[in-house]
Amino acid sequence: MTLHPPPSSQAGAQRPDLRFIIIGAGMSGILSAIKLQEAGFDDHVIYEKAARLGGTWRENSYAGIACDVPSHFYSYSFAPNPDWSHRFSPGAEIQAYFEETARRFGVDDRIEYGKEVERCVFENGRWRIELADGTTDVGDFVIAATGVLHHPAYPDIEGLDEFEGSMFHSARWDHDVSLAGKRVGVVGTGSSAIQIVSALVDEVEELSLFQRTPQWIMPQENPAYSQEEKDEFRRQPETITALRSEISRMFADGFANAVIDANSPQLVAIHDACVANLESSVQDPILREKLRPNYRAACKRLIMSEDFYDVIQRPNARLVTEGIDRIEQSGVRTCDGELHELDVLILATGFRVDRFMRPMEVVGRGGSRLQDVWRKRPSAYMAISIPEFPNLFMLNGPNGPVGNFSLIEVAELQFDYIMQLIEWVRSRSCREVSASHAATDRFEAERLEAAKTTVWQSGCNSWYLDDRGVPAVWPWTFDRFREEMAEPRRPDFELC
């Protein structure tokens, strides 16, 4: 489809009547509403399936939850927070921050809670939305702020339904279950599991960590901000801006721009730091080797912890490296025949990161179904737009920088890019805009080639990899991401 220039009588006139439907009231959804309001688009709504905003920070409330991105960087650039308690914030503070930001910018009034979107259909140049309660809506644009880490992945272990104790996923934490003095098992060794183990070890009678794959642990100090520092942040907000910029540059140069080159000196230094942390922290040589990965640091998502190695050496902590054979009524039986009796079993087994907008049914131009387009795997041009799905844009969509940067900065850059696409419609340059097939195919081919040199493809299995074993994340520097997001390439889009 090609661009049809507007009649000269309309040139320069703007459409004031555009309606926006935002799906999801997490970090990206809140951002979208604020930015639309800022741009003068008053007709927008957020549909949120839950009873609260917050996205992943609402869903994940497990013991010890915290962010591994510094607090003043994991916050909106336009809404600095002088009151973060620590360098790395606990989850409850982040949830409170989003709630306060939504109130302060009037986003709460735009959110329809308990409204799950089941179907989006593009017809007659607009999007018709069908919700689970039977209601419908129509909008000119859909902003899919549906997130990545919100569909829990459950392990394929025989007997899961036979366990007679309390069992729940880390993203579905049961706060009614008392863990004090209990025998608790944790399945998994990702970031959630490591944080949970550290948080629970002093509370429970016995803690068993069932490890399939060891993880590299990067030492991380997490000092509290003093009242004097908070007061200074409040008196001089520009100090927060300067700190955020400094962290951003350090993050880019020290990590984000390093992971795309498996042989970069920065990655060598990170690996050496992780090895030194293991060898200096774990005294028992047998335990030390059980905890030693056989792959490069940062091949999997790098885990930050200031105390995991100390915690796993506590008298009441046990690292179980034998594979799990099955779950039984009273606990976990491993492949060596041993039964590990438990009162509580916590599944810290991650998320189905390939879902994005699904299980929603999304039907684009000419009846194109997203489920068919994504039958093999999800993809999108610049992680934002999909051919034949005009005026539908994703934040933190497929193949974006989910593995190597602050998703808040990613979303802010993406939304600035999306606003430029929206302006093409507001200015009547076109009515519909979506990535072209040719541009999407080119982007995918370049991405696959660039992925070959990243650390994520250096010899481990991780949630970054798709069904082909290809990293499904942004494989270039973050500087390039900023450059790409600065301005859309008009020839890469179909306009009509």
Residue, then its C-alpha position, 0 to 999 in steps of 0.5 A: m500500500t502506498l501513500h496517497p497525498p491528502p487533498s490540498s484543502q486538507a494539507g496542514a489541517q490536523r485531526p482533533d478527533l483521534r481516539f486511543i485505546i491503551i491495553g494494560a496499566g503497567m509501566s508502559g500503559i501509564l507512560s502512554a496515557i501521560k504522553l498522549q495527554e501531554a501531546g493534546f490527545d484527550d480521548h484515550v482510555i486504558y483497559e486493565k484486566a486486574a483491579r490494580l495498576g502496576g503490571t509486573w510489579r503488581e503481579n510479582s509481590y514475592a518475598g525479597i522482590a527488588c529491581d536490578v536497575p538502580s532506582h533513579f534510573y528505573s523511574y520516568s525521566f519526567a517524574p523523578n523520585p527523591d524518596w527512593s530508600h535504596r540504590f536498588s528499590p524493593g518491589a513495593e516501593i516501585q509499585a507505590y511509585f507507579e501508583e503515585t505517578a498515575r495519581r499525580f498525572g491524572v492517569d487513574d481517571r483514565i483506567e477501566y479496571g477489571k476490563e480484559v481485552e479479548r479481541c481487537v479487529f481492524e475494520n473500516g479504518r478503525w479498531r473495534i475492541e471486544l472485552a470479556d464482559g461483553t462490552t465493546d469500544v472503537g478507537d483509531f489507535v491501539i497501544a499494546a502496553t501488555g508487558v513481557l513478564h506476566h504469563p507465569a511458566y509452570p514446569d513440566i514435572e510429573g505429580l505437580d497436582e499431588f503435592e499436599g502442602s502449599m504450592f504457588h508460582s513466585a508471580r502468584w505469591d500466596h500471602d495467606v501462607s505462613l512460612a515461619g518455621k516451615r520446610v520450604g522448597v524453591v524450584g529455579t535459580g533465576s533472579s526471582a529464586i535468588q531473591i526469594v532464597s535470600a529473603l526467606v532463609d532466616e524465617v524458615e526451618e529448612l530451605s531447599l533450592f532445587q537447581r537445574t542450572p547454576q547462575w553467575i552472581m554479580p556482587q551488588e551493594n545496595p546502600a540505603y539513601s540517607q535522609e540528607e541525600k533525600d533532602e538534597f534530591r528534593r531541594q535540587p531535582e537537577t541532581i537526580t537528572a544528573l545522576r540518571s544521566e550518569i547511570s544511563r551512560m555507565f549502563a550503556d558503556g559497561f553492559a548494554n553495549a558490551v553484551i552484543d560483543a561476546n569478546s568485549p573487554q567489558l564482558v571479560a571483566i564482568h566474568d572475572a568479577c563473577v568468578a572472583n565472587l564465587e571463589s572468595s565467597v564459597q568455602d566448601p569446594i564441593l558446593r563451590e563447584k556445584l554453583r559454578p556455571n559452565y558458560r560465560a557470565a551474562c549469557k543468561r540474564l546476569i543475577m545481582s545479589e549481595d548475599f546469595y552465596d552467604v545465604i546458601q551456606r547457612p546451616n538450614a539451607r540446602l542446594v539440591t542439584e539432582g534432577i527432579d523426578r516427580i512431585e509427591q504428596s509430601g515433597v520432591r523426589t529427585c532422580d537419585g531416589e531421595l524424597h525431600e519432604l516439604d511443607v511449601l513448594i515455590l515455583a520460581t520458574g519464570f515466564r512465557v516471554d513469547r506471549f506479548m499481546r496473546p492470548m488476545e485475538v488480534v485481526g488486522r487488515g484483510g483478516s490477517r490474524l496475529q496468531d497466524v503471523w506469529r505462528k512460528r514466533p513473535s516478531a515486529y519491526m523495531a519491536i513496535s509495528i507489525p505489517e498489516f496491523p495498521n495504527l497498532f503499536m507495541l511498547n517493549g514488543p518482540n526483539g527489543p532491548v529487554g535483556n540489557f537496559s532499563l525498560i522504562e528508558v526503552a519505553e520512553l524512547q519507543f513512545d517518542y518514536i510512536m508519537q511521530l507515527i501518530e503525527w503523520v495521521r494527525s497531520r492528515s499525511c495518511r489515515e493508516v500507518s504500519a511497517s512494510h513487509a520489506a522493512t520488517d523482513r530486512f530488519e529481521a535478517e539484519r537482527l539474526e546476523a547481528a545476534k551471532t556475535t552476542v554473548w547470549q549465543s555463546g553457549c547456554n540455554s536462556w529465556y532470551l532464546d527463541d525456538r531456533g536458539v536465536p536471541a530474541v532481543w536487540p542485538w546492537t548497541f543501545d546507542r544504535f537503539r537511541e538513534e533508530m528511535a530518534e526518527p522513523r524511516r518513512p520509506d519503511f512504513e506503508l501509509c494510506 
